[in-house]
Amino acid sequence: MEIAIIGTGYVGLVSGACFSEMGVNVTCVDIDRKKIEGLHNGVIPIYEPGLQDLVIRNAREGRLHFTTEIRDCLWNCDAVFIAVGTPPLQDGGVDLSYVEGAARSIGRNLERHTVIVTKSTVPVGTSRRVRELVQQELDARGSSVTFDIASNPEFLKEGAAIKDFMHPDRIVVGVETTSTRELMARLYRPFLLNNFRVIFMDIPSAEMTKYAANAMLATRISFMNDIANLCERVGADVDSVRRGIGTDARIGKNFLYAGCGYGGSCFPKDVKGLIRTGLENNYRMQLIEAVDQVNERQKEVVFHKLEGAFRGDLQGRRIAVWGLAFKPETDDMRGAPSLVVIEKLLRAGAEILACDPVATGEARKVLGERITYCTDMYEAVSGADALVLLTEWKQFRLPDWKRIKGNMKGNLVVDGRNIYQRDELREAGFDYLRIG
C-alpha cells in the first residue's frame, strides 16, 4: 500500500514512521525544506522516545521517504493523510489555514482516485470544507479525477506516542463509502491482528469524538484539582480522596491526580475549540468552560504557595525549578504550567534556576535568557531559597535529599505534582507543600 502524509510534525512523523514499520510505503511531505533536509540526515525535529530509531531504520530500508513536493507522490497514492498543525486562535477557534492549504495542494496535484484522510485535530465540519476545496481545484483544472473523504483523529500521548500507535486501544475512522471503509480497515489491520478495534462511524461523529475525548480527560483533571483545593481548606488529603473514589468501578483511577494544571498542544486547544464550536452553534458548553477556567487558575497555585510561604516578598529570592515541559518524556512547552509560574515569579522579582532533561531549547524560545538554565538538577538547587517541582521526570522522583539540603540556602519544597512523601521530606528538615 502507498500513502502520503502531509505534515512532519508530531502527528505526521509518528504516523509515517509507524505505518512504514508495518510495511506500508510512506512519503512524508512538508513545505519546510530545512526540516525535510534534516529528516534525510536522520535529524528528528521533535523529541519523542523511540522515534529517531524508527525513522532512521525505515528510511534506510526504503519504506519511509521525505519530500517538499506533493506531486512527487500523489500519482500512485491509495490514501493521503492531512496531518498539519491546527494552532489556536485568540478567540478560542482553530486556525485551519494549514489544513485548507493542504487540501488545495492535493486538488492541484491529484492524478488518480485517492482517499483523503483528515488526521489533524479539527472542528466538526472541516472534512466537508476539505472536500469543497479539493473539488474547487479539480474543477479549475478541468479534471474528472474522483476522491473520497475520511476522518481519522489521532489519540497519541506525547512521550508514549509510538506505543499508542503500534498498540492502540481503539482506532476511530469516519467514512462515507464502503470502499473507503475497506481501505482503512486494511491499513490498520496489521496493528490489530489479535483484536480488531477499528470503530467506524460517520465523519462528523469522528471529528466530534476527538474533541469529546480530550474534553472528558481534561474535565477529570480539573475536577480533581478543584477537589484538591477544597481539601486544603477543610483539612482533607486529596490522595486519600483520589484512592477512595478511584476504586469505584464507575469512576476508575485514571486522570484523577491533582497537580498544577494540564498543558500541551491538545487539551487546552481542544477544550477551547469545543467551547467555540458550541458558541458557533448557539450552545454554551458551561461545564467545559468551567474546566478551562479551573485549569487556568490551577497553573497559579504553585506561585501562590511560594508567595504565601515568603509572606508576599519574593524579591531577590532564588527559586530552583525542576521541570519545564508540560509533561515528562517530551520537550513540548505549549501551555506548560511552568511558563505561568515562572512569569509570575519573575514579575515578583525572583531569580529562577531551571533544569529540564530535554525541554531547555524549547523553553529558551519562550523565556529567552531571563532565567538560568542548568544541566544538572543539583546545580539548580545550589543556594536556592526554595525548590519547585513542576514536571515529574523520572530522574526527579527519588533525589538525594541530604545532598539537596546541604546545597540549598532555604528549606522549602513545593511539589506541584504530588510525587514526594510528606513525612520523608519533613524528617529530612524541609518545609514541604503540595497540592491538596
Secondary structure, DSSP 8 states (H G I E B T S, - for coil): -EEEEE--SHHHHHHHHHHHHTT-EEEEE-S-HHHHHHHHTT--SS--TTHHHHHHHHHHTTSEEEES-GGGTGGG-SEEEE-----B-TTS-B--HHHHHHHHHHHHH--S-EEEEE-S---TTHHHHHHHHHHHHHHHHT----EEEEE------TTSHHHHHHS-S-EEEE-SSHHHHHHHHHHHGGGGSSS--EEEE-HHHHHHHHHHHHHHHHHHHHHHHHHHHHHHHHT--HHHHHHHHHTSTTT-STT----S---SSSHHHHHHHHHHHHHHTT---HHHHHHHHHHHHHTTHHHHHHHHHTTT--TT-EEEEE--SSSTT----TT-HHHHHHHHHHHTT-EEEEE-SS-HHHHHHHHTTSSEEESSHHHHTTT-SEEEE-S--GGGSS--HHHHHHH-SS-EEEETT--S-HHHHHHTT-EEEE--
